[in-house]
């Protein structure tokens, strides 16, 4: 099995808390209706509950959906706070860090500056 086939094209974190009783169809509807994306596009979609102690990952692979679920016992996921829209795009490394419990809010790059003239 080729491990590269399992890498999603893009990773999107859904900004708003989600009822964790939602399964594949309910989460797919969120992707379609709120993110205006196709849930079968081989991108990975990340959802969390209000308490940020549960996380679900949804991805289409070849001929069906994968739904992964993780529930933390005492800690919380540190949800990024630099959202501009309903979803935030992450790198594979940032997703690993998020799932491992790192606080991505302190790991932002410097803001982009536009050079106008020499000071």
N, CA, C and O atoms as CSV, one atom per row, in Angstrom:
chain,resi,resn,atom,element,x,y,z
A,1,UNK,N,N,0.846,-1.183,0.000
A,1,UNK,CA,C,0.000,0.000,0.000
A,1,UNK,C,C,0.887,1.240,0.000
A,1,UNK,O,O,1.847,1.328,0.765
A,2,UNK,N,N,0.568,2.160,-0.834
A,2,UNK,CA,C,1.318,3.400,-0.955
A,2,UNK,C,C,0.803,4.413,0.077
A,2,UNK,O,O,-0.355,4.824,0.018
A,3,UNK,N,N,1.661,4.811,1.017
A,3,UNK,CA,C,1.251,5.735,2.076
A,3,UNK,C,C,0.880,7.106,1.525
A,3,UNK,O,O,0.063,7.805,2.122
A,4,UNK,N,N,1.463,7.501,0.401
A,4,UNK,CA,C,1.163,8.811,-0.176
A,4,UNK,C,C,-0.310,8.930,-0.569
A,4,UNK,O,O,-0.858,10.033,-0.569
A,5,UNK,N,N,-0.943,7.837,-0.897
A,5,UNK,CA,C,-2.346,7.867,-1.300
A,5,UNK,C,C,-3.240,8.289,-0.149
A,5,UNK,O,O,-4.384,8.687,-0.370
A,6,UNK,N,N,-2.744,8.210,1.062
A,6,UNK,CA,C,-3.550,8.549,2.236
A,6,UNK,C,C,-3.415,10.005,2.625
A,6,UNK,O,O,-4.138,10.473,3.506
A,7,UNK,N,N,-2.514,10.732,1.997
A,7,UNK,CA,C,-2.365,12.147,2.321
A,7,UNK,C,C,-3.465,12.947,1.631
A,7,UNK,O,O,-3.623,12.880,0.412
A,8,UNK,N,N,-4.218,13.701,2.419
A,8,UNK,CA,C,-5.264,14.531,1.801
A,8,UNK,C,C,-4.639,15.666,1.004
A,8,UNK,O,O,-3.524,16.108,1.284
A,9,UNK,N,N,-5.389,16.128,0.000
A,9,UNK,CA,C,-4.920,17.256,-0.798
A,9,UNK,C,C,-4.784,18.509,0.075
A,9,UNK,O,O,-3.769,19.204,0.022
A,10,UNK,N,N,-5.804,18.784,0.868
A,10,UNK,CA,C,-5.814,19.932,1.778
A,10,UNK,C,C,-6.497,19.516,3.067
A,10,UNK,O,O,-7.209,18.512,3.110
A,11,UNK,N,N,-6.275,20.291,4.114
A,11,UNK,CA,C,-6.885,20.037,5.415
A,11,UNK,C,C,-7.626,21.298,5.830
A,11,UNK,O,O,-7.067,22.394,5.819
A,12,UNK,N,N,-8.896,21.129,6.196
A,12,UNK,CA,C,-9.711,22.250,6.616
A,12,UNK,C,C,-10.253,21.990,8.021
A,12,UNK,O,O,-10.818,20.931,8.298
A,13,UNK,N,N,-10.072,22.969,8.897
A,13,UNK,CA,C,-10.628,22.916,10.249
A,13,UNK,C,C,-11.895,23.758,10.243
A,13,UNK,O,O,-11.868,24.938,9.891
A,14,UNK,N,N,-13.004,23.144,10.636
A,14,UNK,CA,C,-14.275,23.860,10.716
A,14,UNK,C,C,-14.289,24.690,11.991
A,14,UNK,O,O,-13.999,24.177,13.071
A,15,UNK,N,N,-14.617,25.938,11.872
A,15,UNK,CA,C,-14.499,26.902,12.965
A,15,UNK,C,C,-15.475,26.667,14.119
A,15,UNK,O,O,-15.096,26.801,15.283
A,16,UNK,N,N,-16.687,26.330,13.821
A,16,UNK,CA,C,-17.745,26.305,14.820
A,16,UNK,C,C,-17.843,24.943,15.516
A,16,UNK,O,O,-17.523,23.915,14.920
A,17,UNK,N,N,-18.284,24.939,16.774
A,17,UNK,CA,C,-18.503,23.650,17.466
A,17,UNK,C,C,-19.578,22.827,16.761
A,17,UNK,O,O,-20.532,23.365,16.199
A,18,UNK,N,N,-19.397,21.518,16.806
A,18,UNK,CA,C,-20.301,20.585,16.130
A,18,UNK,C,C,-20.833,19.579,17.146
A,18,UNK,O,O,-20.113,19.143,18.044
A,19,UNK,N,N,-22.086,19.226,16.992
A,19,UNK,CA,C,-22.682,18.163,17.799
A,19,UNK,C,C,-21.992,16.851,17.401
A,19,UNK,O,O,-22.100,16.421,16.253
A,20,UNK,N,N,-21.300,16.228,18.325
A,20,UNK,CA,C,-20.521,15.035,18.021
A,20,UNK,C,C,-21.378,13.802,17.742
A,20,UNK,O,O,-20.846,12.736,17.433
A,21,UNK,N,N,-22.685,13.940,17.847
A,21,UNK,CA,C,-23.556,12.837,17.427
A,21,UNK,C,C,-23.658,12.778,15.907
A,21,UNK,O,O,-24.112,11.778,15.350
A,22,UNK,N,N,-23.235,13.852,15.234
A,22,UNK,CA,C,-23.265,13.859,13.767
A,22,UNK,C,C,-22.318,12.786,13.239
A,22,UNK,O,O,-21.202,12.616,13.729
A,23,UNK,N,N,-22.787,12.086,12.250
A,23,UNK,CA,C,-21.983,11.050,11.610
A,23,UNK,C,C,-21.593,11.536,10.212
A,23,UNK,O,O,-21.606,12.738,9.946
A,24,UNK,N,N,-21.256,10.628,9.340
A,24,UNK,CA,C,-20.755,10.982,8.011
A,24,UNK,C,C,-21.710,11.887,7.253
A,24,UNK,O,O,-21.282,12.906,6.710
A,25,UNK,N,N,-22.985,11.548,7.202
A,25,UNK,CA,C,-23.933,12.347,6.418
A,25,UNK,C,C,-24.076,13.758,6.989
A,25,UNK,O,O,-24.075,14.730,6.233
A,26,UNK,N,N,-24.199,13.881,8.298
A,26,UNK,CA,C,-24.348,15.192,8.916
A,26,UNK,C,C,-23.118,16.065,8.729
A,26,UNK,O,O,-23.243,17.262,8.467
A,27,UNK,N,N,-21.941,15.485,8.860
A,27,UNK,CA,C,-20.703,16.251,8.665
A,27,UNK,C,C,-20.507,16.611,7.191
A,27,UNK,O,O,-20.039,17.704,6.869
A,28,UNK,N,N,-20.866,15.687,6.304
A,28,UNK,CA,C,-20.794,15.979,4.864
A,28,UNK,C,C,-21.707,17.146,4.508
A,28,UNK,O,O,-21.349,17.989,3.686
A,29,UNK,N,N,-22.882,17.195,5.123
A,29,UNK,CA,C,-23.805,18.312,4.884
A,29,UNK,C,C,-23.198,19.634,5.341
A,29,UNK,O,O,-23.376,20.656,4.677
A,30,UNK,N,N,-22.484,19.628,6.465
A,30,UNK,CA,C,-21.807,20.851,6.925
A,30,UNK,C,C,-20.775,21.320,5.904
A,30,UNK,O,O,-20.673,22.511,5.610
A,31,UNK,N,N,-20.020,20.378,5.374
A,31,UNK,CA,C,-18.995,20.711,4.376
A,31,UNK,C,C,-19.652,21.350,3.151
A,31,UNK,O,O,-19.166,22.353,2.628
A,32,UNK,N,N,-20.742,20.769,2.708
A,32,UNK,CA,C,-21.439,21.265,1.514
A,32,UNK,C,C,-22.104,22.613,1.769
A,32,UNK,O,O,-21.925,23.554,0.995
A,33,UNK,N,N,-22.867,22.704,2.848
A,33,UNK,CA,C,-23.687,23.891,3.093
A,33,UNK,C,C,-22.925,25.074,3.686
A,33,UNK,O,O,-23.189,26.218,3.316
A,34,UNK,N,N,-21.993,24.824,4.591
A,34,UNK,CA,C,-21.309,25.918,5.285
A,34,UNK,C,C,-19.955,26.270,4.672
A,34,UNK,O,O,-19.518,27.419,4.743
A,35,UNK,N,N,-19.294,25.284,4.072
A,35,UNK,CA,C,-17.976,25.549,3.501
A,35,UNK,C,C,-18.024,25.653,1.979
A,35,UNK,O,O,-17.030,26.001,1.342
A,36,UNK,N,N,-19.184,25.349,1.403
A,36,UNK,CA,C,-19.366,25.393,-0.043
A,36,UNK,C,C,-18.294,24.564,-0.753
A,36,UNK,O,O,-17.708,24.996,-1.746
A,37,UNK,N,N,-18.049,23.356,-0.217
A,37,UNK,CA,C,-17.059,22.441,-0.782
A,37,UNK,C,C,-17.706,21.079,-1.003
A,37,UNK,O,O,-18.770,20.787,-0.457
A,38,UNK,N,N,-17.060,20.265,-1.797
A,38,UNK,CA,C,-17.513,18.910,-2.066
A,38,UNK,C,C,-16.855,17.969,-1.059
A,38,UNK,O,O,-15.631,17.837,-1.074
A,39,UNK,N,N,-17.612,17.316,-0.192
A,39,UNK,CA,C,-16.998,16.437,0.812
A,39,UNK,C,C,-16.284,15.231,0.205
A,39,UNK,O,O,-15.532,14.550,0.902
A,40,UNK,N,N,-16.504,14.958,-1.075
A,40,UNK,CA,C,-15.828,13.865,-1.749
A,40,UNK,C,C,-14.592,14.302,-2.509
A,40,UNK,O,O,-14.132,13.594,-3.405
A,41,UNK,N,N,-14.042,15.474,-2.161
A,41,UNK,CA,C,-12.901,16.028,-2.897
A,41,UNK,C,C,-11.541,15.550,-2.395
A,41,UNK,O,O,-10.513,16.087,-2.810
A,42,UNK,N,N,-11.513,14.567,-1.527
A,42,UNK,CA,C,-10.287,13.989,-0.971
A,42,UNK,C,C,-9.511,14.966,-0.086
A,42,UNK,O,O,-8.319,14.776,0.157
A,43,UNK,N,N,-10.188,16.010,0.392
A,43,UNK,CA,C,-9.612,16.877,1.411
A,43,UNK,C,C,-10.049,16.339,2.768
A,43,UNK,O,O,-11.051,15.631,2.866
A,44,UNK,N,N,-9.312,16.668,3.796
A,44,UNK,CA,C,-9.632,16.235,5.158
A,44,UNK,C,C,-10.341,17.376,5.872
A,44,UNK,O,O,-9.894,18.522,5.828
A,45,UNK,N,N,-11.453,17.051,6.532
A,45,UNK,CA,C,-12.231,18.041,7.264
A,45,UNK,C,C,-12.191,17.690,8.743
A,45,UNK,O,O,-12.429,16.545,9.128
A,46,UNK,N,N,-11.885,18.694,9.572
A,46,UNK,CA,C,-11.701,18.502,11.009
A,46,UNK,C,C,-12.810,19.237,11.744
A,46,UNK,O,O,-13.077,20.408,11.472
A,47,UNK,N,N,-13.455,18.544,12.679
A,47,UNK,CA,C,-14.564,19.095,13.456
A,47,UNK,C,C,-14.305,18.849,14.932
A,47,UNK,O,O,-13.661,17.867,15.300
A,48,UNK,N,N,-14.812,19.752,15.785
A,48,UNK,CA,C,-14.691,19.562,17.225
A,48,UNK,C,C,-15.985,20.000,17.904
A,48,UNK,O,O,-16.794,20.730,17.332
A,49,UNK,N,N,-16.156,19.535,19.137
A,49,UNK,CA,C,-17.322,19.925,19.926
A,49,UNK,C,C,-17.036,21.233,20.672
A,49,UNK,O,O,-15.929,21.766,20.603
A,50,UNK,N,N,-18.037,21.736,21.377
A,50,UNK,CA,C,-17.909,23.007,22.091
A,50,UNK,C,C,-16.838,22.944,23.184
A,50,UNK,O,O,-16.107,23.913,23.388
A,51,UNK,N,N,-16.743,21.819,23.879
A,51,UNK,CA,C,-15.757,21.676,24.944
A,51,UNK,C,C,-14.349,21.408,24.450
A,51,UNK,O,O,-13.412,21.379,25.248
A,52,UNK,N,N,-14.178,21.211,23.146
A,52,UNK,CA,C,-12.883,20.946,22.507
A,52,UNK,C,C,-12.161,19.721,23.087
A,52,UNK,O,O,-10.932,19.659,23.085
A,53,UNK,N,N,-12.942,18.749,23.582
A,53,UNK,CA,C,-12.318,17.519,24.067
A,53,UNK,C,C,-12.592,16.340,23.130
A,53,UNK,O,O,-12.157,15.217,23.384
A,54,UNK,N,N,-13.317,16.613,22.047
A,54,UNK,CA,C,-13.616,15.588,21.051
A,54,UNK,C,C,-13.326,16.160,19.671
A,54,UNK,O,O,-13.530,17.346,19.410
A,55,UNK,N,N,-12.847,15.292,18.804
A,55,UNK,CA,C,-12.513,15.716,17.453
A,55,UNK,C,C,-12.904,14.613,16.480
A,55,UNK,O,O,-12.743,13.427,16.766
A,56,UNK,N,N,-13.422,15.026,15.318
A,56,UNK,CA,C,-13.737,14.075,14.246
A,56,UNK,C,C,-13.055,14.547,12.974
A,56,UNK,O,O,-12.997,15.740,12.677
A,57,UNK,N,N,-12.543,13.581,12.235
A,57,UNK,CA,C,-11.883,13.839,10.961
A,57,UNK,C,C,-12.651,13.090,9.872
A,57,UNK,O,O,-12.899,11.891,9.997
A,58,UNK,N,N,-13.022,13.793,8.815
A,58,UNK,CA,C,-13.787,13.208,7.722
A,58,UNK,C,C,-12.995,13.342,6.431
A,58,UNK,O,O,-12.514,14.425,6.097
A,59,UNK,N,N,-12.861,12.223,5.699
A,59,UNK,CA,C,-12.173,12.261,4.409
A,59,UNK,C,C,-12.758,11.194,3.489
A,59,UNK,O,O,-13.118,10.102,3.930
A,60,UNK,N,N,-12.843,11.524,2.224
A,60,UNK,CA,C,-13.250,10.566,1.204
A,60,UNK,C,C,-11.988,9.872,0.704
A,60,UNK,O,O,-10.994,10.527,0.392
A,61,UNK,N,N,-12.032,8.543,0.628
A,61,UNK,CA,C,-10.903,7.798,0.094
A,61,UNK,C,C,-11.402,6.771,-0.909
A,61,UNK,O,O,-12.090,5.819,-0.543
A,62,UNK,N,N,-11.060,6.962,-2.150
A,62,UNK,CA,C,-11.374,6.077,-3.275
A,62,UNK,C,C,-12.860,5.795,-3.469
A,62,UNK,O,O,-13.438,6.255,-4.454
A,63,UNK,N,N,-13.491,5.061,-2.571
A,63,UNK,CA,C,-14.877,4.653,-2.805
A,63,UNK,C,C,-15.752,4.770,-1.556
A,63,UNK,O,O,-16.818,4.159,-1.480
A,64,UNK,N,N,-15.298,5.554,-0.583
A,64,UNK,CA,C,-16.098,5.728,0.627
A,64,UNK,C,C,-15.444,6.691,1.597
A,64,UNK,O,O,-14.298,7.101,1.415
A,65,UNK,N,N,-16.191,7.042,2.630
A,65,UNK,CA,C,-15.708,7.977,3.640
A,65,UNK,C,C,-15.011,7.247,4.779
A,65,UNK,O,O,-15.390,6.137,5.152
A,66,UNK,N,N,-13.998,7.885,5.316
A,66,UNK,CA,C,-13.395,7.511,6.593
A,66,UNK,C,C,-13.859,8.539,7.605
A,66,UNK,O,O,-13.877,9.734,7.312
A,67,UNK,N,N,-14.234,8.092,8.789
A,67,UNK,CA,C,-14.584,8.989,9.883
A,67,UNK,C,C,-13.765,8.555,11.090
A,67,UNK,O,O,-13.953,7.462,11.624
A,68,UNK,N,N,-12.860,9.422,11.511
A,68,UNK,CA,C,-11.999,9.140,12.662
A,68,UNK,C,C,-12.458,9.997,13.831
A,68,UNK,O,O,-12.857,11.147,13.648
A,69,UNK,N,N,-12.398,9.438,15.022
A,69,UNK,CA,C,-12.911,10.120,16.218
A,69,UNK,C,C,-11.898,9.962,17.351
A,69,UNK,O,O,-11.376,8.872,17.585
A,70,UNK,N,N,-11.628,11.060,18.047
A,70,UNK,CA,C,-10.749,11.015,19.208
A,70,UNK,C,C,-11.403,11.792,20.345
A,70,UNK,O,O,-11.888,12.907,20.150
A,71,UNK,N,N,-11.410,11.192,21.531
A,71,UNK,CA,C,-11.956,11.826,22.728
A,71,UNK,C,C,-10.854,11.899,23.759
A,71,UNK,O,O,-10.277,10.883,24.145
A,72,UNK,N,N,-10.565,13.118,24.203
A,72,UNK,CA,C,-9.556,13.309,25.245
A,72,UNK,C,C,-10.181,13.084,26.610
A,72,UNK,O,O,-11.355,13.394,26.815
A,73,UNK,N,N,-9.426,12.558,27.524
A,73,UNK,CA,C,-9.946,12.259,28.857
A,73,UNK,C,C,-9.907,13.461,29.797
A,73,UNK,O,O,-10.833,13.647,30.587
A,74,UNK,N,N,-8.851,14.284,29.732
A,74,UNK,CA,C,-8.756,15.416,30.658
A,74,UNK,C,C,-8.408,16.724,29.974
A,74,UNK,O,O,-8.772,17.791,30.469
A,75,UNK,N,N,-7.729,16.669,28.876
A,75,UNK,CA,C,-7.232,17.881,28.242
A,75,UNK,C,C,-8.186,18.376,27.165
A,75,UNK,O,O,-9.245,17.790,26.942
A,76,UNK,N,N,-7.803,19.451,26.506
A,76,UNK,CA,C,-8.603,20.055,25.444
A,76,UNK,C,C,-7.716,20.276,24.227
A,76,UNK,O,O,-6.510,20.494,24.344
A,77,UNK,N,N,-8.344,20.215,23.053
A,77,UNK,CA,C,-7.638,20.598,21.833
A,77,UNK,C,C,-7.535,22.117,21.819
A,77,UNK,O,O,-8.487,22.811,22.176
A,78,UNK,N,N,-6.399,22.623,21.414
A,78,UNK,CA,C,-6.171,24.062,21.334
A,78,UNK,C,C,-6.541,24.531,19.933
A,78,UNK,O,O,-5.722,24.493,19.015
A,79,UNK,N,N,-7.780,24.972,19.782
A,79,UNK,CA,C,-8.288,25.352,18.473
A,79,UNK,C,C,-7.631,26.636,18.011
A,79,UNK,O,O,-7.560,27.588,18.787
A,80,UNK,N,N,-7.148,26.704,16.777
A,80,UNK,CA,C,-6.558,27.942,16.265
A,80,UNK,C,C,-7.578,29.072,16.291
A,80,UNK,O,O,-8.769,28.841,16.081
A,81,UNK,N,N,-7.115,30.289,16.548
A,81,UNK,CA,C,-8.044,31.415,16.621
A,81,UNK,C,C,-7.853,32.425,15.489
A,81,UNK,O,O,-8.413,33.520,15.543
A,82,UNK,N,N,-7.079,32.077,14.476
A,82,UNK,CA,C,-6.838,33.029,13.394
A,82,UNK,C,C,-7.690,32.718,12.160
A,82,UNK,O,O,-7.217,32.821,11.029
A,83,UNK,N,N,-8.944,32.339,12.390
A,83,UNK,CA,C,-9.885,32.062,11.312
A,83,UNK,C,C,-10.315,33.349,10.629
A,83,UNK,O,O,-10.509,34.372,11.286
A,84,UNK,N,N,-10.462,33.300,9.322
A,84,UNK,CA,C,-11.044,34.409,8.567
A,84,UNK,C,C,-12.441,34.053,8.081
A,84,UNK,O,O,-13.287,34.927,7.892
A,85,UNK,N,N,-12.672,32.763,7.880
A,85,UNK,CA,C,-13.944,32.269,7.359
A,85,UNK,C,C,-14.453,31.166,8.280
A,85,UNK,O,O,-14.030,31.066,9.431
A,86,UNK,N,N,-15.366,30.338,7.766
A,86,UNK,CA,C,-15.873,29.209,8.545
A,86,UNK,C,C,-14.852,28.092,8.665
A,86,UNK,O,O,-14.989,27.220,9.523
A,87,UNK,N,N,-13.829,28.105,7.816
A,87,UNK,CA,C,-12.814,27.047,7.856
A,87,UNK,C,C,-11.423,27.653,7.755
A,87,UNK,O,O,-11.230,28.740,7.211
A,88,UNK,N,N,-10.476,26.924,8.287
A,88,UNK,CA,C,-9.077,27.319,8.260
A,88,UNK,C,C,-8.294,26.194,7.619
A,88,UNK,O,O,-8.494,25.030,7.965
A,89,UNK,N,N,-7.421,26.511,6.708
A,89,UNK,CA,C,-6.597,25.504,6.058
A,89,UNK,C,C,-5.325,25.298,6.874
A,89,UNK,O,O,-4.658,26.261,7.254
A,90,UNK,N,N,-4.995,24.033,7.141
A,90,UNK,CA,C,-3.787,23.679,7.887
A,90,UNK,C,C,-2.861,22.849,7.016
A,90,UNK,O,O,-3.287,22.239,6.035
A,91,UNK,N,N,-1.591,22.834,7.389
A,91,UNK,CA,C,-0.634,21.927,6.767
A,91,UNK,C,C,-0.743,20.574,7.477
A,91,UNK,O,O,-1.372,20.467,8.530
A,92,UNK,N,N,-0.133,19.554,6.898
A,92,UNK,CA,C,-0.126,18.240,7.538
A,92,UNK,C,C,0.579,18.316,8.892
A,92,UNK,O,O,0.147,17.690,9.860
A,93,UNK,N,N,1.658,19.080,8.951
A,93,UNK,CA,C,2.408,19.243,10.204
A,93,UNK,C,C,1.543,19.922,11.275
A,93,UNK,O,O,1.551,19.504,12.433
A,94,UNK,N,N,0.807,20.955,10.895
A,94,UNK,CA,C,-0.055,21.651,11.849
A,94,UNK,C,C,-1.172,20.742,12.351
A,94,UNK,O,O,-1.536,20.808,13.525
A,95,UNK,N,N,-1.722,19.895,11.483
A,95,UNK,CA,C,-2.750,18.953,11.921
A,95,UNK,C,C,-2.172,17.991,12.954
A,95,UNK,O,O,-2.797,17.732,13.982
A,96,UNK,N,N,-0.987,17.465,12.685
A,96,UNK,CA,C,-0.333,16.579,13.657
A,96,UNK,C,C,-0.154,17.287,14.997
A,96,UNK,O,O,-0.408,16.706,16.051
A,97,UNK,N,N,0.280,18.534,14.951
A,97,UNK,CA,C,0.491,19.305,16.171
A,97,UNK,C,C,-0.825,19.548,16.901
A,97,UNK,O,O,-0.886,19.439,18.125
A,98,UNK,N,N,-1.871,19.875,16.161
A,98,UNK,CA,C,-3.186,20.100,16.764
A,98,UNK,C,C,-3.670,18.837,17.480
A,98,UNK,O,O,-4.118,18.902,18.626
A,99,UNK,N,N,-3.581,17.699,16.808
A,99,UNK,CA,C,-4.033,16.439,17.392
A,99,UNK,C,C,-3.173,16.046,18.595
A,99,UNK,O,O,-3.668,15.440,19.544
A,100,UNK,N,N,-1.880,16.393,18.552
A,100,UNK,CA,C,-0.975,16.086,19.669
A,100,UNK,C,C,-1.132,17.042,20.845
A,100,UNK,O,O,-0.529,16.827,21.896
A,101,UNK,N,N,-1.933,18.097,20.685
A,101,UNK,CA,C,-2.206,18.994,21.798
A,101,UNK,C,C,-1.434,20.291,21.807
A,101,UNK,O,O,-1.527,21.055,22.767
A,102,UNK,N,N,-0.673,20.561,20.759
A,102,UNK,CA,C,0.057,21.827,20.714
A,102,UNK,C,C,-0.910,22.988,20.523
A,102,UNK,O,O,-1.959,22.845,19.895
A,103,UNK,N,N,-0.545,24.125,21.069
A,103,UNK,CA,C,-1.327,25.337,20.895
A,103,UNK,C,C,-0.801,26.059,19.658
A,103,UNK,O,O,0.253,26.692,19.705
A,104,UNK,N,N,-1.529,25.964,18.564
A,104,UNK,CA,C,-1.092,26.579,17.309
A,104,UNK,C,C,-1.173,28.097,17.335
A,104,UNK,O,O,-0.592,28.761,16.477
A,105,UNK,N,N,-1.885,28.654,18.306
A,105,UNK,CA,C,-2.024,30.108,18.370
A,105,UNK,C,C,-0.682,30.797,18.604
A,105,UNK,O,O,-0.480,31.920,18.142
A,106,UNK,N,N,0.220,30.157,19.300
A,106,UNK,CA,C,1.533,30.737,19.551
A,106,UNK,C,C,2.550,30.398,18.492
A,106,UNK,O,O,3.708,30.805,18.584
A,107,UNK,N,N,2.129,29.653,17.483
A,107,UNK,CA,C,3.060,29.188,16.457
A,107,UNK,C,C,2.769,29.836,15.111
A,107,UNK,O,O,2.943,29.207,14.067
A,108,UNK,N,N,2.336,31.063,15.129
A,108,UNK,CA,C,2.023,31.777,13.898
A,108,UNK,C,C,3.288,32.380,13.297
A,108,UNK,O,O,4.199,32.776,14.024
A,109,UNK,N,N,3.340,32.447,11.977
A,109,UNK,CA,C,4.462,33.154,11.356
A,109,UNK,C,C,4.275,34.658,11.517
A,109,UNK,O,O,3.199,35.124,11.892
A,110,UNK,N,N,5.319,35.398,11.235
A,110,UNK,CA,C,5.205,36.854,11.259
A,110,UNK,C,C,4.205,37.312,10.214
A,110,UNK,O,O,3.997,36.643,9.202
A,111,UNK,N,N,3.592,38.452,10.463
A,111,UNK,CA,C,2.668,39.007,9.486
A,111,UNK,C,C,3.440,39.442,8.253
A,111,UNK,O,O,4.584,39.887,8.337
A,112,UNK,N,N,2.796,39.305,7.118
A,112,UNK,CA,C,3.408,39.704,5.858
A,112,UNK,C,C,3.416,41.223,5.768
A,112,UNK,O,O,2.398,41.877,5.994
A,113,UNK,N,N,4.558,41.765,5.440
A,113,UNK,CA,C,4.706,43.209,5.252
A,113,UNK,C,C,4.892,43.516,3.772
A,113,UNK,O,O,5.425,42.705,3.014
A,114,UNK,N,N,4.451,44.683,3.384
A,114,UNK,CA,C,4.613,45.117,2.010
A,114,UNK,C,C,5.670,46.215,1.981
A,114,UNK,O,O,5.520,47.252,2.627
A,115,UNK,N,N,6.726,45.979,1.233
A,115,UNK,CA,C,7.814,46.939,1.109
A,115,UNK,C,C,7.399,48.087,0.213
A,115,UNK,O,O,6.967,47.872,-0.920
A,116,UNK,N,N,7.529,49.309,0.717
A,116,UNK,CA,C,7.170,50.487,-0.072
A,116,UNK,C,C,8.402,51.270,-0.469
A,116,UNK,O,O,8.576,51.591,-1.645
A,117,UNK,N,N,9.263,51.584,0.489
A,117,UNK,CA,C,10.492,52.300,0.188
A,117,UNK,C,C,11.449,52.170,1.363
A,117,UNK,O,O,11.042,51.791,2.461
A,118,UNK,N,N,12.683,52.473,1.141
A,118,UNK,CA,C,13.687,52.370,2.199
A,118,UNK,C,C,13.463,53.440,3.249
A,118,UNK,O,O,13.056,54.561,2.946
A,119,UNK,N,N,13.734,53.072,4.479
A,119,UNK,CA,C,13.531,54.014,5.585
A,119,UNK,C,C,14.769,54.840,5.778
A,119,UNK,O,O,14.808,55.697,6.661
